[in-house]
Structure formats: C-alpha cells, structure tokens
Amino acid sequence: VFLLDQRYAKGYLAGVADAVQGRLWCDTGRVKSLEIDAQVVADLKKLPARARQGDASTLIITILARRFPCSTPPPGG
C-alpha cells in the first residue's frame, strides 16, 4: 500500500508541475526532476499541519513558483 501511495503522490506532483510549467514556474534544466520532487516534498513537510489541509495543487504550485521562478513573465500576464 505504501508503494502505491508513493507512486500516486509522485504522479500527482508530476501532473500539477507539468500543467503549469513554463507559466507559473520554470524548469531551467539544471535540477533533475527527482530533486525538484524532493524539494517540493521537503517544503510541504515544513508547513504546519493546518496549512497542509489546503488544496494540494495550490501548495505545490506556490512552492515551485518560489523555488523555480520564470525569468520572463508568463504570456498574457
């Protein structure tokens, strides 16, 4: 069950990251995807329990945008 949960969580994280990559956060290619995942998970664990009760995708996007900002503004914004 734990491995299934891990795969599900990694898939969810990848889906959220892919959906907004290049607009709300930017992968420079200097950090491996496994390292990006690890940084996001570490930052999520640092949040107080109450904060972790929020929308997971919003939390993930906020972390990615802070850690990996885009150098140019997103199109149309």
URVENLIN-V294303 format. One record per residue. N is the residue number from 1. RES is the residue in one letter. PSI is psi in whole degrees, -180 to 180 (NA if undefined). OMEGA is omega as a letter, one per 40 degrees, with the letter a starting at -180 (NA if undefined). Layout:
BEGIN
{{N:RES:PSI:OMEGA} {N:RES:PSI:OMEGA}}
END
This chain:
BEGIN
{{1:V:-42:a} {2:F:-44:i} {3:L:-38:i} {4:L:-43:i} {5:D:-41:i} {6:Q:-45:i} {7:R:-42:i} {8:Y:-46:a} {9:A:-43:i} {10:K:-40:i} {11:G:-41:i} {12:Y:-48:i} {13:L:-45:i} {14:A:-41:i} {15:G:-44:i} {16:V:-47:a} {17:A:-45:a} {18:D:-37:a} {19:A:-28:a} {20:V:4:a} {21:Q:134:a} {22:G:-11:i} {23:R:-53:a} {24:L:-17:i} {25:W:157:a} {26:C:128:i} {27:D:116:a} {28:T:-9:a} {29:G:1:a} {30:R:-13:a} {31:V:132:i} {32:K:151:a} {33:S:-35:i} {34:L:-36:i} {35:E:-39:i} {36:I:-47:i} {37:D:-46:a} {38:A:-40:i} {39:Q:-42:i} {40:V:-47:a} {41:V:-42:i} {42:A:-43:i} {43:D:-37:i} {44:L:-40:a} {45:K:-27:i} {46:K:-19:a} {47:L:146:i} {48:P:152:a} {49:A:-39:a} {50:R:-40:i} {51:A:-33:a} {52:R:-7:i} {53:Q:-6:a} {54:G:-174:i} {55:D:120:a} {56:A:-41:a} {57:S:-39:i} {58:T:-42:i} {59:L:-45:a} {60:I:-46:a} {61:I:-41:i} {62:T:-44:i} {63:I:-47:i} {64:L:-44:a} {65:A:-36:i} {66:R:-44:a} {67:R:-32:a} {68:F:67:a} {69:P:154:i} {70:C:145:a} {71:S:-18:i} {72:T:150:i} {73:P:152:i} {74:P:152:i} {75:P:136:i} {76:G:9:a} {77:G:NA:NA}}
END
